[in-house]
């Protein structure tokens, strides 16, 4: 689903400070999200504003979802929407699985125990990114990764 929520704002300087403290990671190139489920606090997303040197808290993702870079979305939005809706509202339990080692990963787990945060902030640049739910990701992981790598920087 496209990301478009209202929320808190942070300056570029603050976001760079988060990165230096190792409590933020750049997700602009996309990949498989390793991190908390929504029920455990999820993964907070800070997205760069189009017209300012500011970032906005715009969403909460969860581990086992796949994030596609803006270029991949621009060229494949209809297809991504179709596969994402395939498991829309899935309520059955989710079984974690072993995915191929060469899949691009974005690890949002904190490196140490932190009393204030449950996860690193996921930092996104300007553009329309797309998150694929964990059920569709499980089914299409290889295809999503190939598609994302076709358009992302690696």
C-alpha positions in Angstrom: 0.0 0.0 0.0 1.3 3.5 -0.7 2.5 5.4 2.3 0.6 8.5 3.2 -0.1 9.3 6.8 0.2 12.5 8.9 2.5 12.5 11.9 5.5 14.0 13.7 8.3 15.9 12.0 12.0 15.6 12.4 14.8 17.8 10.9 17.5 16.4 8.6 19.9 17.1 11.4 17.9 15.0 13.9 17.6 12.1 11.4 21.4 12.2 10.8 21.8 12.1 14.6 19.6 9.0 14.8 21.8 7.4 12.2 25.0 8.2 14.1 23.4 6.7 17.2 22.6 3.6 15.1 18.9 3.9 15.8 18.0 4.6 12.2 18.6 2.8 8.9 18.2 3.9 5.3 15.5 1.9 3.5 15.3 3.9 0.3 16.7 1.1 -1.9 14.1 -1.4 -0.6 14.4 -4.9 0.6 13.1 -7.5 3.0 12.3 -6.0 6.4 13.8 -7.8 9.4 12.1 -6.4 12.5 9.3 -6.4 14.9 5.7 -7.3 14.1 3.0 -4.7 14.6 2.0 -6.4 17.8 5.6 -5.8 19.2 5.8 -2.1 18.2 6.5 -2.5 14.5 9.0 -0.5 12.5 8.6 3.3 12.6 9.0 5.0 9.2 10.4 8.5 8.7 9.8 9.7 5.1 11.5 12.8 3.6 9.1 15.6 2.8 9.0 16.6 -0.8 9.6 20.3 -0.3 11.6 20.7 2.9 14.7 19.4 4.7 12.3 17.6 7.1 11.2 14.0 7.7 7.8 13.0 8.8 6.7 10.0 10.8 4.5 8.5 8.1 3.8 4.8 8.8 4.6 1.7 10.8 5.7 -1.4 8.9 6.5 -4.8 10.3 9.1 -7.5 9.9 8.6 -10.0 7.0 7.2 -7.3 4.7 9.0 -6.3 1.5 9.7 -2.7 0.8 10.1 -1.7 -2.9 12.1 1.3 -4.0 10.4 4.2 -5.7 11.6 3.4 -9.2 10.3 -0.2 -8.9 6.9 1.2 -7.8 6.8 3.7 -10.6 7.1 1.0 -13.2 5.1 -1.8 -11.5 2.3 -0.2 -9.3 -0.6 -2.2 -10.9 1.2 -5.5 -10.5 2.4 -4.8 -6.9 -1.2 -3.8 -5.9 -2.5 -7.0 -7.4 -0.2 -9.3 -5.5 -0.5 -7.3 -2.3 -4.3 -7.7 -2.4 -4.1 -11.4 -2.9 -3.8 -11.8 0.9 -5.5 -8.6 1.9 -6.7 -8.9 5.5 -5.3 -12.4 6.1 -6.0 -13.4 9.6 -4.6 -16.9 9.7 -1.4 -17.2 11.7 1.9 -16.4 10.0 4.7 -18.9 9.9 8.2 -17.4 9.6 10.2 -19.1 6.9 13.7 -19.3 5.5 14.2 -17.1 2.5 17.1 -17.1 0.0 20.4 -15.7 1.4 20.8 -13.4 -1.6 17.6 -11.5 -0.9 18.3 -7.9 0.0 17.6 -7.4 3.8 17.0 -4.3 5.9 17.7 -5.1 9.5 15.7 -2.8 11.8 16.5 -4.7 15.0 18.4 -2.6 17.5 22.0 -3.6 18.2 21.6 -3.2 22.0 18.8 -3.1 24.6 17.2 0.3 24.3 14.6 1.4 26.9 13.0 4.1 24.6 12.8 2.3 21.2 11.6 -1.1 20.1 13.1 -0.8 16.6 15.4 1.3 14.5 13.7 4.1 12.5 13.4 3.2 8.8 14.4 6.2 6.8 12.9 6.8 3.3 13.7 9.4 0.8 11.4 11.3 -1.5 9.2 9.1 -3.8 6.4 6.6 -3.7 7.5 3.5 -1.9 5.4 0.3 -1.6 5.2 -2.2 1.2 4.0 -5.7 0.4 2.2 -7.5 3.3 4.1 -10.4 4.9 1.7 -13.1 3.4 2.2 -11.9 -0.2 5.9 -11.4 0.5 6.2 -15.0 1.6 4.7 -16.2 -1.7 6.5 -13.8 -4.0 9.8 -13.1 -2.2 12.2 -14.1 -5.0 10.2 -12.2 -7.6 9.9 -9.1 -5.4 13.6 -9.0 -4.8 14.5 -9.4 -8.5 12.1 -6.7 -9.4 13.4 -4.3 -6.7 17.1 -5.0 -7.7 16.2 -4.2 -11.3 15.4 -0.6 -10.2 17.3 -0.1 -6.9 20.9 0.9 -6.3 23.1 -1.9 -4.9 
